[in-house]
Amino acid sequence: MTLRVGISGFGLAGRYFHAPLLKACGYEVVGVVTSNVERRAQAISDFPAVIVVESVEALLDLGLDLLVVASANVTHARDAIAGLRAGVPVVVDKPMGRSLAETQSIYEISQETGVAVTTYFNRLFDSDALTVKKVIREGVIGDVFRLDSRFERFRPASNPNSWREASSASDGGGNLLDLGPHLISLALNWFGPAELTYASVRSIRGLADDDIVINLKHASGVDSYLSASAIIGADGPRIRMSGSNGSLVINALDSQEPRLRNGEYPAGGVWTPPAITPAFIHRGEEVFEYPAEPGNYATFYQQVGAAISGTGPWPVTPEEALAVAKLIDEARAVSIR
């Protein structure tokens, strides 16, 4: 059975991170919410049979099997709760909520209605993320004790027209809510539960927070040093994971995001050619390439489809999403900046 899906929001997230993957996994995109004239035209160009509406309520009237919330962060909870109350399973782009309380409110409605909701932690399916799990599983670098994980860019000129850069944290703006969920969800996925030991959340360019550092201590014994910044002129490697027998170094992200932005998608749920980013094992002066795992965001929607049909689990559990939201709240609270 082809699953009918509606997308609330058709900006960067909706058009490039959700719609192509839904198409790749065999979903039928039947409706889109947008009041923007340009995005309306883009939706119709991408999906000629799509119905474009201006409210999530009108979208839910189209008889959906799945609602994807890819609107601005400020409306995530409102749209998700509308879907749940209508009896439609929901995928919410990260962050699920702007705070732990807002994230909890979504799950409370999910429990009340008995309708499932999950969040889009797509970076779990990056080449680097899957390679990290493989290295841990195989014990290639011995007992892991430290992770350095970064999303660093150099964009010294801020954009006051971007809600992500200009909106306050209460309105869903800033790097902590944009990239923080990726960094934290990955660290927890790899090394398990953690406590916050340090956080710095600040604005360098004068708008929303754009430079963040989060340190975690995992119950497993690993320390995670996480960084997201828009104004680092000399970025470090994407991943440096160190163990008792060497370090794994991955310098960059895989090709999935630029390929999606370029109009490509993993037809049939598989990228051709594969999306692989080179990985290296360092042991002092000895350096050799390690066979990296291919990344594939389509896996997320394949798992969603299986969950809707009752043949598999949802890709992100409530416990996982709530743990991330809790640490984000704590990072903001303890930061003195």
N, C-alpha and C positions, 0 to 999 in steps of 0.2 A: 504494500500500500504506500502510495506517495504521500508524504506528510506535507500539509499545508502550513506555511509559516508567514507571519507578518513581522515586519521590522519597524520599530519605533525609532526614528532618526535615520537620516541617510547622509551624514557627514563622513568624516574620515573613518570612524569605527563601523558605521552601518554599511557604507558602500564598499570599503576595501578590506575590512577584517571579518565581516560576517557574510554579506551577500555572496561573494564568490565561493566561499567554503560551503555554504548551504547549497548552492548550485552544484558544486563538485560532488557533494554527498547525496544528490538525488532528491533534495527537498524542492517543493514548488513554492517560490516566493510569490504570494498572491496579493500582498498589500504592503504599503509603506506609508508611514506618517511623516509628513514634512509640509511646512507652510512656505518653504523657500522655493521661489520660482525656478532657480537654476537646478536645485537638487531634484525638484519634481521632474524636470526634463531629463536629468541623468537617470533617474529611476526608470522612466519609461523607455529610455534608450537601452538600458541594460536588460530590462525585462518588459518587452512590449505589451504583454497582457496584464501587467500589474495595475492594481487600483490604488491610486494615491489619495490619501485622506488627510485631514488636519487634526485628528484627535485619536488617542489610543482606543477610546470607546467605539469610534466608527471602525477602527481596524479590527477590533474584537467581534464586530458584527459579521465579519466575513467568513466565519466558521473555521477557526484556526485549530491546528494541532499543536502549534508552538508559537509563543511570542518571544521575539528577541528585542531586548531593550538596549538600544545603542544611542540613546538620546544624551543630552548633557547630564552631567552627574547630579545636578540639582533636581532632576525629574526621575532619577532611577527608581526610587522607592515608590513614588506615585504610580508610575507606569507598571512596575512589577506587581504591586498590590492590586491594581485594576485587573491585570491578567489573571492573577490567582483567584480573585473573587468571581471572575467569569468562568472559572474551571479550566483554564488553559495553562499548561506547563510553561515555565518562563526560564529563559537564559538572560542574565543581566551582565552587560559589559562591566569590567572592573572600573572603579571600585563598586561593589554591590551597593553599599551605602556610604554616605559621607562620614559616618561615625559608627561606632559599635552599636549604639542605641538604634540608629536607623537600620543597620543590617539586621539586628535582632527583630525589629518590627516587621521586616519582610518575612523572616522565618516563622514568626508567630502566626502570621496570616496563612502561611503555607501549612503549618500544623493544624490550624483551625479549619481550613478548607479541605485538607488532604490532597492538595495539588502541589506537585514538585516544583522547586526552583533551584537553579544552580548559577554559578558565576563563571565568567569567561577568563580563566587564567591560561591564556593560550601559550604563554612562554614555557609552560610545562612540556610543550611539544616542540620546542626549538631543538636544533641539532646539539647545541651546547648542553642543554638540560638533560637530554637523553644520553649523551656521552658521559656526563658526570655520573649518572646512575650506573652506567656500564662499568666505569672505572672503579666505583665503590664496590659494585657486585663482584668484580674480578680480583679486587685487592691489589691492583697494579702498583699503587703507591703506598701500600701498607696501611697502617691505621691513620685515618684522616683526623687531623686536629685543628685545621684552620681553613676557612674559606674567605677569599676576597672576591666579591661579586659587584660589578659596576654597570651602570648605564650612564655613561658620560659623553657629553657633546660640547661643542663650542659654538654657541649662538649668543654673542655678546649684546646684540640688539634685541631687546624684548619686543613683543608684539601686543600692543594694547587692544587690538581688535580680536585677539584670541581669548575665548573664555577660560581656557586652561591656564593661560599665563596672567590674565588680568583679574579673574574672579577671586574673591576671598575664599579661605578654606571652608567657611560656612556655606558658601555657594558652590563648593565642589572644585575649586581651582587649586593649582599648585602641584609641584612635583611629588610631594608626599602621597597624594591621592592618585597621581597619574602613574608613576613608576614604582612607588613604594609597594603596592600590592604584588607586582612582579617579583621584586627582590625578596620580599618576605615569604611569599608563597613558595618560591623555589627553595629557599633555605630550609623551610619547614618540611617540604616534601623530601628533600635529600637527607636531612639529619634529625628530623623529629621535633618535638616540643622544645620551646626555648623561652628564656626570660630576657627582657631588655636590660642591657647594662649601660648603654650610653646612646644619646641621640642629639643631633644638631639639625634643626629645621630653620632655615633662614632665607631671606631674599637678598640677593646681591644686585639685581638689576632694578629693584624698586617696585616690582609688581608682586605677584604671588610668590610663594616660596619656590626657589629654583636651585637650591643647593642643600642636599640633605645627606646626613651620615647616620646610619643605624648599626649598632653593635648588638649582637645576640649571643647568649651562652646557652647552648643546647644541653638537654639532659643527657644526651649521648656522649658529651665531652667535647664536642666541636664548638669553636668560636667562629661566628660569622661576622665579617666586616663588610657592610653593605653601603654603597654610594650611588646617588643619582644626582647629576648636576647638568645644568645647561651651559655652564661657563667654565669648562675645564679645557685649557688650550693644548694640553698634552695628556690625552686620555690614556689610562692604563689598560691592561688586558681585560677583556670581558670577564674572564674567569681565571683565577689562580687558586687552585685547591691543593693544599699541602698535606702530606702524610709522612709517616716514619721512613718511607723509602722513595721519596721524590715528590715532585709537584706536577700537577696537570695544568697546562697553560692553554687557554683558548683566547685568541686575540680579538675576535669580532663575532658579530651575530651572523646567522646564516642568511640565505638569500630570500627567505619567504616574504618578508615585508616589502622590499623593493619590487619583487615580482608581482605581488598583489596590487601594489600601487600602480604598476605598469600595465595592469589589465590582465595578467596571467592568473590562472588558477589550477589547482591540482585535479585535472580531469579524472573522473572515476575515483577520486580520493587519493591519488598518488601523484607526487611531483615528478615530472620528466623534463630535464634530468633531476636527480635527487638534490635536495637542499642540504648540503653538507658544509660545515665550516671546519677548517683544519684544526687538529688538536695535537699537542706535543707534550711528551713527558720529559721533564728536566731532572737530572741528577747531577748537580754541580755543572761541570763542563760538558757532561754527556747529555745530548739532546737528541731525541728521535720522535718521528711522527707516530701518533697513535691512531688506529682506525676509528674514525668518528662515526657516530650513528646519524642517519638522515633525520632531519626534522620534518614534521608534518602536522600543521594545524588542523587538517581535515580529520585527524583522529578524534579531536574534541567532538565534532558534530556526528561522527560515526558512533561515538559512545552515547551521545544524547539520543540519537535515533534508537539505539538498543535499549536505553532506559525507558523511553516512551513505549516501546513495544513489550517491555517487561522481560527482556532477555539479558540485561546487563545493568551495572550500577551507573549512577550519574558521575560525570567526570570529576566534579568537585563536591565534597560533602559539606553539610552545614557546619560541622566541627572545624573543617579546614578554613572555610570562609570567615567564620567568627574569630578564629585564632588570629588571622591576618588583621581583621578589623580592630581587634583588641590591641595588638602591638602598634598599629598606626596611631590609635588614640593615645597610647602611652608615650610614644615617641614625641608627639606634639606637646603633650603635657609636661614632659621633663625637660624639653629643650628650653634653654634660657634666652634664646635669641628672639 
